[in-house]
Amino acid sequence: MLFGLDGVEIGLIIVFLCLFGGIMSGFPVAFAIAGAGVISFAVIAGLDEAGILVHQAIDAGSAEYRALVAEGVARDAISKFRYPDLPRVTESLFPQGWEQALDRNIGFIVNRMNERVIAGASIETLLAVLMFVMMGITLERSRIADDLLQTMARVFGPLPGGLAVSIVIVGAFLAASTGIVGATVVTMGLLALPTMLRNNYSPELATGVIAASGTLGQIIPPSIVIVLLGTLAGDIYSTAQEQRAAAVGCSDALTYLGEPAVVSVGTLFQAALLPGILLAFLYGAYAFGFALLNPSKAPPVTLDGGRGTPTTRNDALVWFLAVPAAIVVGGIALGFAGVIGGQDVAVGSFSAAGDSASLRTNVSPACQAAMIELHGQFAWDLALEQQAAIDASGGQQLARELTAEEIAELRTLAVADAAPIGVGIAILFLGLGLVLAVARGVNPLADPRPLLVGAGGVALALLIDVTLIGPLTSPGTTFALMAIPMVIVAFGLWPALKRLAGNELLRVVFPPLVLIVAVLGSILGGITNPTPAAALGAAGAIMLAAYRKLKDENRTGATILLASLALVVMLLFGINFDLRMGLATTTAADVIANVIATIAYHAAFLGLLYACWVLLRTGVLGPVVRETAKVTSMVFTILIGSQLLNLVLISFGGEHYIQTFLKSFDSEIQVFLIVMLVLFVLGFVLDFLEIIYIVIPIVGPVIYGGTLDPKWVTIMVAVNLQTSFLTPPFGFALFYLRGVAPAQVTTGHIYRGVIPFVLIQILGLGALWLFPGIVTIVPDLLPSN
């Protein structure tokens, strides 16, 4: 063996050196990865052909090997790492020749491209990457981020370390609306770094907080990292669990696990929410603590340009805290009391299927033993009792068609159980009540009567819902009855919006905040999956940017506002009416609603076209489209190149070698810790895209093939990958910041500045390791999508 190393080990070293050399060569990373795969395969094939590289494989025909199999040891568990004394046989890396390996690789690469890039099941989710990128770049090019930075700096600047804290808040805000690390770091570096330096902030703290806050977009949803990692992890987890079930003698993963082996990108967005907020909180806490210990290096700053407000401390406590809290807590309490709830009384024509046992019990003895080991004896005994009760009652009841009397009886019960106030009406009018309360606090000296009239409209709407609207009330009647209080609320809402627009903080924060709530709310609430939400975000960002450009030109943005209103109208009618025409249940109200929704759809579409024209005329749309095409092309080219590199590893057994090494450890926690350490080290030299598409397919079948929660595993990996943007010497955020930093800021300042934040990220990983509930609590509470 060459240098005393196995041929597979040398092959892995060759692949890594080619990859590292390709990345360092200066060629675009997307092409360097594919080139590294081609060159490394050629080198390894040449050395194998010359007989220089040989592989020491376990002799499957030896008596020792047969004895282990006879003892019940699974063949997959027998490796030279776990049993180093087993007899070996020498064979070439390509037993059937490199030509056949090459031919097989070409076939594999075509199939994988078809599955993962062109027409596979994951392509729809990958489309979200394109639209999230466009959303982020549009917001960045329209200078909305500039307004956020300046406004937050005025609000938090007077606090110790206030400028640094404002950077963290804006970074989290931009992460939830853009998710583009480069755009965030460059924007904050250009605008905030000179201001912080002029006000005697430490260069280390200033650069560190800007670089770290810019990376929050990699974990706070909507995160491109989670979209890419989630699509890959979902496939790996499903395949690994099916293999795990087959290995223990079960027919499929559903039987073995008792639940589907599925993890979606939407669920991962839910899981990433609290970890992202935790990291932002830790960044802000460090900046504030640093300022308290070193007041001369992070002094309070009062910036000019802020608008004064007549709001006193007591007014702020009442209208910004007490009244909104009372509205939210009251709504939640009414929900728990059953006053607010669902009013759906639809009854199907078929009965529900009978209950089934919590676990399948009609399994082989081997599968039964494995399920008892996984779920515990109590869970298995409970499933047996449930199945026995089902059998005693005549077996599981299948769905059957209900009679007219049974349907009427079920409908009567549903009407009796319906809540007095519907969820939709409660959310709409309580939300309007929050707007009125905040507007009162913004300017408490203004005439309160219009706001009181609006609040009366909110109360009237809830009263009408309780007294006049029931579960059987038609959508048309409901809409007509609610129009009266809605007009009253609008009387107070218009002056309320004017007052809110007069407040600088709300005027800057509110529009992108609405966009964030619309995008994330639809995903986290289980309403839709990330791809339609990303399309909504991209369209909303275009309209928001166009409105900003029109205002810069001192022109009215009425067309954009009307298009936004049309979108709201379309959604309201779509939710409250059945817009499907030609059904037996179609009413005149449904036909009228369909016409109105159609008109609103065309108005919103024309408004979007007008917004695109405004951005095209002002020179924004062209760069946005080019930059979006550049980023998404890079992502998909890296995906293709990484598949080629992975197939090279598979061809000479490198992937199997690494997986066998990891499986030789008895503890899966120990294996996961090793993988996390490797990913952390690789983050010093590789970008997150290379790690996702090169490393994760290799180690994924091991870390996703055990008992660890796939949501927790994926978020832990995502937070770990976030450090790849900060770790010297090749952290991308460091390069972005270095490119826009003033001359007096050195590379040493940047490197020293990010070290505390890298340690904070490690601390955050430790918190997620010790308290996995931080990751799992939100998906457990929210509906899946």
N, C-alpha and C positions, 0 to 999 in steps of 0.2 A: 504493500500500500504506500502511496506517495506521502512522504512526511509522517508516516504512521497514522494517517487519517483515512477513514472510510471514503470511498468514492462519492457517496451521496453528500457527505460533509464537505468535501472539496467542491462539489457542484454547487452547494448552497453558498459557499464563500465566493465562488466565481460569479454567481447571479447577483449577490449583494455588491460586489466590487464594480460590476458592470452598471448596476443601477446607480450606485453612488457616483461613479465616474460620469455617467450620462447626465445626472442632475447638476454636477459641478461644471460640466462642459460649457454651460451657457445656452445650450439649445432649449427651446420650449419644453417644459416638463412633460407635457402630453406626448411629445414625439420621443423624448429621451427615454421614457418608460418602455415604449414599444421597441425602440432601438436596442435597449438593454436586453430585452427578451430575445431578439434575433441574434445579437452578438453572443450572449451567454450560451444560447443553444448551439451555435456553431462551434464555440470553443469546447464545450463539454462533449459534443458529438465527435469532434476531432480527437480529443484525448481518449475517449472511449474506443474509437476505431483503432487507435494506436496501441490499445491495451494498457494504457497508463492508469486509467481510472477503473477500479474494480470495487464491487460491493460485497461485503461479508454478510450474507443472509443466513438466517437460522435454517438448519437442515430439518425440514418437515418430515423427512423419512427416518430420522434417528430414533433410537429406542427411548431416549430421554424425552423427546418431544411427544411421542405416542403415549408415554406414561403420564405426562401432564394432562393430555386430552382425556385419558381414561379416568383421571381423578376428577374430571368435571370442569377443568379450567377452559374457559372459552378461548377459541383460537385467536380472536382479536386481542385478547389480553396477554398473549404470549409474545414477548418482545425481548430483544437483547438488553434493554434497559432494566427490565424486571427480572430476567433470568440470564445474567451475563455468562454463565458457564455452559449454556447449551451448545452443542456442536454447530459449526458453521460450514457453509459452502460458499465458494467464491464464484461470483457471476458478474457479467458486465452490467453497466448501468442501463443499457438498452438491450435486453435479452433477445429481442427479435429484430434488432438493428435500428439505427437512428432513422433510416428511411421510413420505416413503418410508423415510428413515433411521430415523425414529421407529418406524415399523411393523416394520422389520427388527430394530431393537433389542429391541422387545417379544418378537418371536419368538425371538431369540437368548437373552434372559434366561430365558424359560421353559425352553428346551432346556438351558441351563447349570444351572439350578436342579435340573432332573430328573437331570442327569448327576452333579453334584457335591454335591448336598445331599439329594436324595430317594431316588433309586434307582440311582445310578451305581456304577461299580466301586470308587471310593474311599470310599464311605460306610461300609463295614465298618471300614476303617482309621481313619476319623474318629471312629467310636464309641469308639476307644481314648482319645480326648481326654476324653470324659465320665468314663470309669472311672478314668483317671489323676488327673483333677481330684478325684473323690470320694475316691480313695486318699489324696491329699495333704491335703485338708481334714479328713478323718477323723483322720489322725495328728496334725494340728495342733490340732484341737479336743479331743483326748483327752489333751493335755498331755504326750505322749511326748517332744516336742521340748524341753520344759522340763527333763525328767530328763537328756536328753543334754547340754544346755548346762551344767547344774550339775555333772554328773559329769566332763565333759571339762575344765571350769575347774579342778576340784580336781586332776586328773591333770597338766595342763600349766601350771597357774598358777605353780609355783615356778621355771619357766624364764624367762629374759629375754624379755619380750614374750609370755609364755605364754598370757595371756588372749586376746590377738589370734590366736595360733596355734590355740587351741582353737576360736575362732569360725570360722576357716577350715575346720577339720576337721568341725565340726558342720554348717557350710554345705554342704560336699561330701556329708556323710552325708544331710542332709535333701534335697539335690538328687536323690540316687539313690533316695529313698523318697517324695518328694512332688512336686518339680518345680514348686511354686507359689511364685513370687517374692514376692508380697505377703505370704503367710502366713509365709514364712521371715524376711523382713526385719522384719516387725512383731514376731514372736516374739522374735527375737534383740535387737531394739531395746528391747523392754520388759524383758527379763530381764538381758541382758548389759551394755547401755550404762550404766545406773546403777552397776553393780558396777565397771566399768572406770573411770568418772569418780571414784568414791569412792577408788579405789586410785591416783589421780594419773596415769591414762593421758591422753595428749594427746587432746583432743576430735576433732582432725582424724584421727588414726590410728583411734580408736574408731569414729567414724562411717563412715570410708572402708572399713574392713575389714568392718563389718557390711553395708553396702550392697553391696559387691563380692561378698562370700561368698554373699549372698542371691540373686545373679543366676546362680550356678553351675547352678541348676536349669534354665536355658535351654540348656545344652550337655551336661551330664552326663545320660546316659539313665537312666530314661525321661523324655525331654524333650518337652513339648508343642510347642515350637518345631519340633523335628525331625519330629514326627508331621505337623504342618500343612505345613511346608516340604517334607517328603518326598513327601507325596501330590501336591502341586502339581508338584514337580520331576520326579517320575517320569513324569507325563503330558507335561510340556514336553520332557523329554529324549527320550522315545520319538518324539514327533511331529517334533522338530527333526532327529533323526538320519534319520528316514525321508525328510524333505525334502532333507536333505544327500545321501543316497544317490541320490534321484531326480535331483538337480541334476547329478550326475556321470555319469548314465547307467546306474546299477545298479537292479536290480529292487526291492530292499528293503535295509533297514539290516543284516539278518543277513548277506546276501551281501557287502556292502561292508565291514562291521566285522569279520566273522568270528566274531561273538558276538552274542547278543541285546542289543538296546538297552533294557536294563531296569535300574532302580535302585529298590530296595525300602526301606521304612522300617526293617525289621530290619537290613539291611546298613548303613544310615546310623547306627543305634544302635551297631553294631560300630565304625564309623569314628569316632564321636564320643567313644569311651571314653578313649583316650589324650589327645586334646586337652583334654578336661575335667579329667583328672588333672594335665596339664601346667599349666593355669591355676591350679588349686588349689595346686599346688606353688609356683608363682611368687608367689601371694598370701602363702603362709606364709613363703617365703624373704624377701620384702620386710618382713613384720612382724618377723621375727627379726632381720634386718639393721638395721632401724630401731631396735630395742631395744638392739642392741649399740652403735650410734653415739650414741643418745640415751637412756641408761639411766634418766634422771630422768623421761622421758615415757612409758616402758613398763616399769615396774619389776617384778621378780618378786613374786608374791603367793601366800601360803599361805592357803587358805580352810578354814574349819572345817567339820566335818560328814563328812569322809572317814573311811572305815574303815581301820584299820591292817591290815596283812597280815604274816604271819610269813615271807614269802618273802624269802630273801637274794639277793644279786646272783648268786652262783654257781647257786643253784636256778633263778633266772629264766633265766640263760643256757642251762642244761641243758634245762629243761622247756618253756620258751617259745620257744626258738630251735633248740637242737641237735637234740632229739628230733623236733619237728615237721618240721624241715628234712630229717632223715634219712628220715622216713616219706614225705614228698612226693618227694624226690629218688630214693629207692629205688623208689617206685611208677613214676615216669617212666622210670627205668633198666630196670626189668622190662618196661615197655611197649616200649621200643626193642629189648630183647633178645628179644621175642616171647613172653615168659612170660605177660604180661597182654595180652589182645587179644580180638578178636571170636570167638564160637563159633557163629555162624550157619552152618548147613550146608544151608539150604533151597536146592533146585535147581528151577529153572523147567522147564516142559514144552517151552519153545521155546529154540532157540539164540539167542545174541546176534547182532545185525546186524553185518555186517563193518565194519571201520574205514573211515572216510572221510577225504578230504584235509583238511588244516588250513584251507584256503580253497577256496571254490568257484571252479573254473577255467572252467566253461562259461558265460562271460559275454561281453558285447559288447566290442569294442575300446576304446570309451570307458571302460567300467567297469574293464577290465583296466588301462588306464593310471592310472586313479584309485586302484585298489587297490595297484598297484606304488608309487605316490607315497606312499600311506598306510603300507603295511606294509614296503616296501623290496623290492628286487629279489631278495634272498636268500630272503625268506619266500615270494615268488611262485614262484621256481624250486623251492623245497622242496615246495610244494603241487603243482606240475606233476609232480615226481618221484613223489610219493605217489600221485597220480591215475594216472600211467603204470603203476606197480606194481599198483595195483588192477585196472586194465584188463587187464594182462597175465595176471592170475590169474583172469580170467573176469568181471571187474566186481565191484561191491560185492555181497557176499553178503547176501541177505535172511534174515530170521529164519525158521526152519523148525521143525516139531515134532520133538522128540527121541524116539529109540527108548527102550525100557525099559533096554536094556543101556547106552546112553549116559548115561541118568540115573543108573544105579547107579554107573557109573565116575566121573562127576562128583561124586556124593555121597561116594564113597570118597576122592577127592582132597581134598574140602572137610574131611572128618573128619581126614585126616592133617595138613592145614595149620592146623587150629584151635588156638588158644592154650590152654595148660593151665589158666589162670585167666581167667574171664570178666571183662569190663570192669565190669559192674554190681556183681558181688560184690566186686571189688577196691575200687571207689569206696566202697561201703557200709561195708565193714569197716575199710579204711584211714582213712575219715572218723571212724568210732567210735574208732579208735586215737588220732587227734588229740585227740578230746574227753577221753579218759582221760589223755593226756599233759599237757594243759593243766590238768586238774583236779588232777593231782599237783603241779604247780607252784603252784597257787593256795594250797594248804595242805599243804606238805611235811611238817609235824609230825604230821598225822593218820595213822591206820593205813593203810599202803599195800597191805595184803593184798587187799582187795576189788578194787582197781584192777589188781593183778597177776593176779587170777583173770580179770578182764575182758580183759586183754591176752592171757592164755592162750587165751581164747575166740576172739579175733581170729586168733591163729596157727592154732588148730584149724580155723577156717573155711577159711582158705587151704589148709591141708593136705588137708582133705576135698575141696575143689574140685579139687586136683591129682590125688588118688588115687582118689576114688570117683565123681566127677561128670565125665562126658564130654559131647561135643557132642550125642550121641544120647540122653542122659538126659532123661526126661520132666520137664516143669515140676513135676508133683506130687512126684516122687521128689526132685528138687532141693530143693524147698521143705521136704520132710520132713527131709532130711539137714541142711539149713542151720538147721533149728529148734533142733537140739542146741547148736551153738556160739552161736546167738543167745541162748538162755536163759543160757548161761554169761556172755556179754558183758553181758546185762542185769543180772546179779548185781553186776557192777562199775560198770555205767553209772548205776544209781540213786544210789548214794552220790556218784558223780562229778558228777551234775547238782545234787545238794544242795550240794556244795562250790562249784560254779560259781555257783549262786544266791546263795551267801553273799558273793560278790565284787561290790561295787557296780558296778564298771565293766562286768563281763560281764553282770550282771543287767539293766542298762539297755540295753546295746548289742546283746546277743544276739537278743532278739525281733525288733526291726526289721531286724537284719542278716539273719536267716533269710528275712524277707519280701523283702528286696532281692535276695538270692541266688536265691530262687525265681522272682521276676519277671524280673530281668536274665539269670539263667542260662538260662532257657527261651528268651529272645529271642536272646542272644548265641551260645548253643550251637546255634541253628538248629532247636530242638525245635518251636517254634511261632512264630506271628507276633505282633505287638504286641497285637492285640485280645484273644485269649484270655488272654495274660499280664496285660493290664490288668485283666481280669475277676478273675483270681486275686489280683492285688494289691489290688483294691477289697474283695473278700471277706476276704482276710487282714487288711487294715487294720481292717475292722469287728470281726472277732473279737479282734484285738489290743487295740483300744480298749475293747471290752466287758470283756475280762479285766482291763485296768487299772482300769476303773470298779468292778468287783466287788472288787478288792483294796483300793481306796480305801474301800469300805464294810465292809471286814473280813469279806467273804464269800468262800466258796470259788469258785474258777474251774474246778472239776472238769469241768463240762459243756463249757466251751470247750476244755479240754485233751483231753477225750475226742473232741470233734468234730474237733480237729486230728489226733489219732491216727487217727481213722476216715479222714480225708483221705489220710494217709500209707499206710494199709492199702489203700485203694482204688487209689492210684497203683501200689503194689508189685504188687498182683494184676493190674492192667491191663497192666503191663509184662511180667510173667512168664508170663501165661496168655493163651490166645486166648479172649476172652469172647464171641465170636460163637457163638450157639447154632444147632443144626440143620444144621451142616456134616457132611460125611462123616468128617472127621478129629476131630470133637468126642469127647473122652474124659470119663470119670467125674471126673477131676481138674479138667477145664475146667468141668464143671457145678457142682462144689462151689465152685470159685473164683468163678464167676459169682454164685452165691448170696451168698458172703461179700462180694464187691465191691458187690453191690446193697444189702446191709444197711449196709455202710460208707458208701455214697453217701447213703442216707436219714439215717443218723446225722449225717453232715457237714452235710446240708441242714438238718436240725432244729437242729443246733448254730448254724448261721448265722442261722436265724430267731430263736433264743433270744438271740443276740448283738444282733440288730436290736432286739428287745424291751428288752433292757437299756439300749441307747443311747437308745431312745425314752423309756423311763421316767426316765432321768437327764437328759433335755433336751439330748442331743447329736445324735441322729439328725435331728431337725427342722431345726436350723440347717445341718447338713451337707447335707441334701437341697436346702434353699433356696439355699444358697451354690453348690452344684454346678449347679443349674438356672440360676442367675444367670450364672455364668461361661460355661457351655456355650451358653446362649442368646445371650450377647454374641458369642462366637466365630462362631456360625453366622449371626447377623444381620450381623456385619461381613463375613462371606463373601458374603452376598447383596448387601449394599450396595456392596462393592468390585467385584463383577461388573458391577453397573449403571454404576459409574464407569468401569470399563475399556471397556465397550461404548460409552460416550460418546466416549472417546478414539479408539476404532476408527472410529466413525461419521464423524468429520471428518478422518481420516487421521493423527491424532496418534501413535498407536502405530507405524504404518508409518514416520512421519517420524523418530521416535527410533531405531528399529531400523536404518533406512537410514544415519543418522548414525554409529551404532556400527559398522556393517559397512564404512564407508568407511576404517577403519583397517586397515592391512595385518597387524598383529600382534594375534593374539587375546589374548595376555598383556597387551598395552597396553589392549585393550578391557576385559578383566576388571579391570584396575587402575582404570580410569575408573569402572566400575560400583561397585567397592568403595569408592572415594572418595565417590561420590554417595550410596551407602547409609550411609556413616559420617556425612555431613553431614545427611542426612534423619533420622538417629537423634536429632539434637538437637531435632527438632520433631514427629516421628511415632513412634508406638508400633510394636513389632515386628509386630503383626497387620496394621496398615495397610500397612507396607512389604511384608510377605509377599503380601498379596492385591491390592495396587495396583501396586507397582513390579515385583515378580518376574515377573508375566505379561507385562510389557512388555519387559524386558531378557532374560528367560529364553531365548526362542528364539535369541538371539545367543550368550549365554555357554554354553548347553548344546548349541549346534549345531556346535561345533568339535571339536577333538581333546582338550580338557581332560577329565580324569577327572571324571565327574559326582559321585562321592563327595567328592572333594577340593573341587570347586566348592561343593557344598551345605554342607559343614562350614565352609568359609571364610566363606560368607554367614551361617551360623548364629552363628559367633563374632563376626562384625561386628555382627549384629543384637543380640547380647548387650550391646554398648556403648550401645544405645538406652535401656537402663534406668539407665545411669549418667551420661550426658552432660547437663550443664545446658543450658538451664534446665528442660526438660520430662522429665527422667529419672524414670520411675515409681518406682524404688527410692528416689530422693531424697524424693519426696512421701510415700511410705510411712513412711520414717524420720523425716521432719520431723513427721509427725502423732503420733508416740509419743515423740519425744525430749524430755528435760527442758528447762525454760525456759532454763537457762544455755547450752544448745547452740544456736547460731545457724545460720541458713541458710548464712552464710559459712563456718562450720566444716565443714558438710557438703560444700559445693561444693569447698573446698580439700582436704578429705579424700579425695574420690573421684578427684581429678586424677591422683595417682600410679597408681591402679588402672586408670584409662582408658589411661594410658601402658603399663601392664603388659599390658593386653589387646592394644594395638597391637604390643607386643613379641611376644606370643604369636602374633598373626597373621603377623608377620614370620618367626617360627620355622616355622610351618606352610607359609609360602610357600617358604622356603629348603629345608625338609626335608619334602616331601609324604609321605614314608614314614610319618611319625607318624600320618597319617590312614589310609593304605592297608594298613599291616602287619597290623592285627587282622582286617579283612575277608578278607585273603589267607590267614590262618592258620585262621580259623574257618569252619564250613560256612555257606552262604547259606540264607536262609529266605524 
